[in-house]
């Protein structure tokens, strides 16, 4: 059993505190609105009246608030800073890599240790064996407190000592998710225009998911190697396919914004001389010019 303080009791913060209690830890909670702690107090949590009291109470300080500005408003006072010596701050607030690195430097300057995490799940998905959470920062702190943090879920991935990596990879994976979602919604419009049930279309997409994930992993290996010789899919095929999707949108009278953007990217890549390379060569167009 460890004594953990949880700062921030929104939906996610409250879930984290509950999971810690269920794992048998002693939990102190603090929230700007004290009433949000009521259900946790019934489960055995202790309530701190100030952030300073919360920091003093816990060996590990879990922070899950709206953003880093809110974290700074809570922690960056002279009294709280002085109480951080020897503590571990686990920041589970969404932010940028730069904000994470700045927070890590500030905590270290006041004698604390720092881990920055990116939760890639909803509150209702926490605590599962496969709950995905990215983590970066002090490896020794992660190894020392891994069993405690696994109360939040079993799918932790430690990315490295650089505290900004979890936030960076959160942005990277969300770029994939949102890009896929926008493409999925354009596909839903195609289904609607053709009189095809959108739920059946969704099932088709779910079916190709694992195969497409393997393809993307292959393309990532291509990029990492720097060898863009065709192994699976030449970029020229994507030029033709995206142009066809754009023409289909025009023929059906549905929105062209999404396919036009994608088709333009692949056409420009072909014009730049990458048509006969692996599809991943599109990344060359996205890199800064040298």
HUBELQUI-V194471 format. One record per residue. N is the residue number from 1. RES is the residue in one small letter. PHI is phi in degrees with one decimal (NA if undefined). PSI is psi in whole degrees, 0 to 359 (none if undefined). D_FIRST is the distance of its C-alpha to the first C-alpha in Angstrom with 1 decimal. Layout:
N|RES|PHI|PSI|D_FIRST + N|RES|PHI|PSI|D_FIRST
//
This chain:
1|x|NA|135|0.0 + 2|x|-123.4|159|3.8 + 3|x|-97.9|117|6.9 + 4|x|-119.1|139|9.3 + 5|x|-109.7|135|12.9 + 6|x|-114.4|121|15.2 + 7|x|-107.4|118|18.9 + 8|x|106.3|117|21.4 + 9|x|-125.1|45|21.4 + 10|x|-71.0|194|24.2 + 11|x|-59.7|316|24.0 + 12|x|-73.6|314|21.8 + 13|x|-59.2|318|19.5 + 14|x|-63.8|322|19.1 + 15|x|-64.7|317|18.3 + 16|x|-60.9|315|15.6 + 17|x|-62.6|318|13.9 + 18|x|-63.0|318|14.5 + 19|x|-64.3|323|13.0 + 20|x|-65.5|319|9.7 + 21|x|-63.1|317|9.8 + 22|x|-65.5|333|11.1 + 23|x|-82.4|358|8.4 + 24|x|94.0|12|6.1 + 25|x|-88.2|156|4.8 + 26|x|-84.7|125|6.8 + 27|x|-124.6|128|9.9 + 28|x|-109.5|136|13.2 + 29|x|-123.1|151|16.2 + 30|x|-142.9|138|19.7 + 31|x|-146.5|148|22.9 + 32|x|-57.8|326|26.5 + 33|x|-103.9|101|27.3 + 34|x|-58.8|330|25.0 + 35|x|-59.7|336|26.2 + 36|x|-67.2|348|24.3 + 37|x|-86.2|354|21.0 + 38|x|-53.4|310|22.4 + 39|x|-64.7|326|21.0 + 40|x|-72.7|324|17.5 + 41|x|-63.5|324|17.8 + 42|x|-64.2|333|19.0 + 43|x|-87.1|354|15.8 + 44|x|115.1|3|13.8 + 45|x|-70.8|156|13.6 + 46|x|-103.5|147|14.9 + 47|x|-109.3|126|18.0 + 48|x|-88.2|144|19.1 + 49|x|-86.7|341|22.9 + 50|x|-142.1|159|23.4 + 51|x|-58.1|322|22.0 + 52|x|-59.8|316|21.9 + 53|x|-62.5|322|19.7 + 54|x|-66.2|316|17.3 + 55|x|-65.1|319|17.4 + 56|x|-63.2|328|17.0 + 57|x|-75.9|328|13.9 + 58|x|-102.9|146|11.7 + 59|x|-76.4|324|10.9 + 60|x|-118.3|133|11.7 + 61|x|-112.3|111|14.6 + 62|x|-96.6|124|15.5 + 63|x|-114.1|125|19.2 + 64|x|-144.0|87|21.2 + 65|x|-121.9|192|24.5 + 66|x|-66.0|313|28.2 + 67|x|-159.9|181|29.1 + 68|x|-68.9|332|28.8 + 69|x|-62.6|320|31.3 + 70|x|-66.6|321|28.9 + 71|x|-60.9|314|26.1 + 72|x|-61.4|320|28.6 + 73|x|-63.3|329|29.6 + 74|x|-83.6|316|26.1 + 75|x|-97.3|328|24.9 + 76|x|-85.4|65|28.2 + 77|x|-122.8|157|29.0 + 78|x|-61.6|322|29.5 + 79|x|-69.2|316|27.0 + 80|x|-67.0|318|24.1 + 81|x|-56.5|318|25.2 + 82|x|-66.1|334|25.0 + 83|x|-85.9|355|21.4 + 84|x|-80.0|346|20.4 + 85|x|-55.8|123|20.8 + 86|x|82.3|359|17.9 + 87|x|-94.7|161|16.0 + 88|x|-109.6|123|15.6 + 89|x|-99.5|123|17.6 + 90|x|-109.5|106|17.3 + 91|x|-90.3|113|20.6 + 92|x|-114.8|26|21.1 + 93|x|-90.2|139|24.3 + 94|x|-71.1|132|27.5 + 95|x|-161.4|191|29.8 + 96|x|-95.9|163|32.3 + 97|x|-57.6|320|31.8 + 98|x|-63.4|319|33.5 + 99|x|-64.8|320|31.1 + 100|x|-64.2|317|28.1 + 101|x|-66.9|322|29.7 + 102|x|-65.7|318|30.7 + 103|x|-64.0|319|27.2 + 104|x|-62.6|318|25.8 + 105|x|-64.9|321|28.6 + 106|x|-67.7|316|28.0 + 107|x|-63.9|316|24.3 + 108|x|-62.6|323|25.1 + 109|x|-63.6|340|28.0 + 110|x|-109.0|21|25.7 + 111|x|85.9|7|23.4 + 112|x|-101.0|173|20.6 + 113|x|-109.6|159|19.7 + 114|x|-142.9|134|20.5 + 115|x|-129.0|138|20.0 + 116|x|-116.7|126|22.3 + 117|x|-122.7|152|21.8 + 118|x|-124.3|110|24.4 + 119|x|-80.8|124|23.4 + 120|x|-111.4|49|26.3 + 121|x|-154.9|162|25.6 + 122|x|-85.4|162|26.0 + 123|x|-52.4|321|23.3 + 124|x|-70.0|348|24.2 + 125|x|-100.6|2|23.7 + 126|x|-76.1|155|20.1 + 127|x|84.1|3|17.5 + 128|x|-89.1|160|20.2 + 129|x|-60.8|333|20.4 + 130|x|-108.9|13|23.2 + 131|x|-59.4|118|22.2 + 132|x|-82.3|123|23.8 + 133|x|-137.7|125|22.2 + 134|x|-90.5|146|23.9 + 135|x|-143.8|141|22.2 + 136|x|-146.3|160|23.8 + 137|x|126.3|200|23.2 + 138|x|-58.9|115|21.8 + 139|x|-63.8|322|21.2 + 140|x|-64.5|326|19.2 + 141|x|-68.6|321|16.7 + 142|x|-62.8|314|16.6 + 143|x|-65.2|323|16.2 + 144|x|-69.3|325|13.3 + 145|x|-113.9|15|11.3 + 146|x|-57.8|316|13.0 + 147|x|-62.5|324|10.4 + 148|x|-65.7|312|8.6 + 149|x|-69.1|337|12.1 + 150|x|-70.0|355|13.3 + 151|x|-62.8|334|11.9 + 152|x|-81.5|345|15.1 + 153|x|150.7|162|17.3 + 154|x|-96.9|356|18.4 + 155|x|-96.5|40|21.5 + 156|x|-71.1|141|20.4 + 157|x|-129.7|111|23.3 + 158|x|-83.1|127|23.0 + 159|x|-100.7|341|26.5 + 160|x|147.9|174|26.8 + 161|x|-71.8|337|26.3 + 162|x|-67.0|114|28.6 + 163|x|-63.0|340|26.5 + 164|x|-83.1|353|29.3 + 165|x|-68.9|323|29.3 + 166|x|-62.8|315|26.9 + 167|x|-65.0|321|29.1 + 168|x|-63.8|315|32.2 + 169|x|-74.0|337|31.4 + 170|x|-64.8|316|30.3 + 171|x|-64.5|321|33.8 + 172|x|-65.3|313|35.3 + 173|x|-69.3|325|33.9 + 174|x|-67.2|329|34.7 + 175|x|-60.7|318|38.2 + 176|x|-64.8|315|38.5 + 177|x|-62.1|310|37.2 + 178|x|-68.5|323|39.5 + 179|x|-62.1|316|42.4 + 180|x|-65.1|321|42.0 + 181|x|-64.8|317|41.7 + 182|x|-63.4|317|44.9 + 183|x|-62.8|321|46.7 + 184|x|-61.2|318|45.4 + 185|x|-68.0|325|46.8 + 186|x|-65.2|321|50.1 + 187|x|-61.5|324|50.2 + 188|x|-63.3|324|49.7 + 189|x|-68.2|324|52.7 + 190|x|-62.1|315|54.7 + 191|x|-59.6|314|53.7 + 192|x|-60.6|317|54.8 + 193|x|-64.8|331|58.0 + 194|x|-94.7|3|58.9 + 195|x|72.4|26|58.1 + 196|x|-100.6|138|55.2 + 197|x|-61.5|129|52.2 + 198|x|-68.4|329|49.3 + 199|x|-67.5|325|46.7 + 200|x|-68.6|322|48.6 + 201|x|-60.1|316|48.5 + 202|x|-59.6|321|44.7 + 203|x|-66.0|323|44.5 + 204|x|-63.3|317|46.7 + 205|x|-63.3|317|44.5 + 206|x|-60.1|325|41.4 + 207|x|-68.6|325|43.4 + 208|x|-87.1|354|44.3 + 209|x|-52.4|306|40.8 + 210|x|-61.7|320|39.6 + 211|x|-64.9|318|43.0 + 212|x|-68.3|325|43.1 + 213|x|-62.0|320|39.7 + 214|x|-63.4|321|41.0 + 215|x|-63.5|317|44.0 + 216|x|-64.6|322|42.0 + 217|x|-62.8|320|40.0 + 218|x|-61.5|316|43.4 + 219|x|-64.0|325|44.7 + 220|x|-64.5|320|41.7 + 221|x|-63.8|322|42.5 + 222|x|-61.8|313|46.1 + 223|x|-61.9|316|45.1 + 224|x|-62.8|322|42.9 + 225|x|-74.8|332|45.8 + 226|x|79.2|5|48.4 + 227|x|-101.5|104|50.8 + 228|x|-99.1|17|52.0 + 229|x|-61.3|144|54.6 + 230|x|-63.1|126|54.7 + 231|x|-124.5|328|52.5 + 232|x|-127.3|310|51.6 + 233|x|-147.3|110|53.0 + 234|x|-67.3|146|55.6 + 235|x|-58.6|329|55.2 + 236|x|-57.9|327|58.7 + 237|x|-63.5|319|57.5 + 238|x|-69.1|328|55.0 + 239|x|-60.5|312|57.8 + 240|x|-67.3|317|59.9 + 241|x|-65.0|315|57.1 + 242|x|-70.7|328|56.0 + 243|x|-65.7|323|59.6 + 244|x|-67.5|321|60.2 + 245|x|-64.5|320|57.2 + 246|x|-63.1|315|58.6 + 247|x|-64.0|323|62.1 + 248|x|-63.8|323|60.7 + 249|x|-64.3|319|59.1 + 250|x|-65.1|317|62.5 + 251|x|-64.5|326|64.3 + 252|x|-87.3|348|62.0 + 253|x|74.9|24|62.0 + 254|x|-100.3|172|58.2 + 255|x|-56.3|137|56.4 + 256|x|-101.9|354|57.0 + 257|x|-57.0|313|54.5 + 258|x|-70.9|306|51.8 + 259|x|-64.3|330|54.2 + 260|x|-64.8|317|56.4 + 261|x|-61.7|313|53.6 + 262|x|-68.5|315|52.4 + 263|x|-61.9|323|56.0 + 264|x|-63.9|319|56.9 + 265|x|-59.4|312|54.1 + 266|x|-68.6|324|55.2 + 267|x|-64.1|317|58.9 + 268|x|-64.1|324|58.3 + 269|x|-64.7|319|56.4 + 270|x|-65.3|318|59.4 + 271|x|-61.8|332|61.8 + 272|x|-81.2|358|59.9 + 273|x|101.0|16|60.7 + 274|x|-103.0|8|57.6 + 275|x|-59.1|324|59.1 + 276|x|-97.0|20|59.4 + 277|x|-108.3|172|55.9 + 278|x|-58.9|151|52.6 + 279|x|-54.7|328|51.4 + 280|x|-62.4|346|48.5 + 281|x|-61.1|345|51.3 + 282|x|-55.3|332|51.0 + 283|x|-62.7|335|48.2 + 284|x|-61.9|327|51.0 + 285|x|-70.3|334|52.3 + 286|x|-88.4|346|49.0 + 287|x|-80.5|157|48.7 + 288|x|-60.9|145|50.4 + 289|x|-69.7|142|54.0 + 290|x|-117.1|none|54.7
//
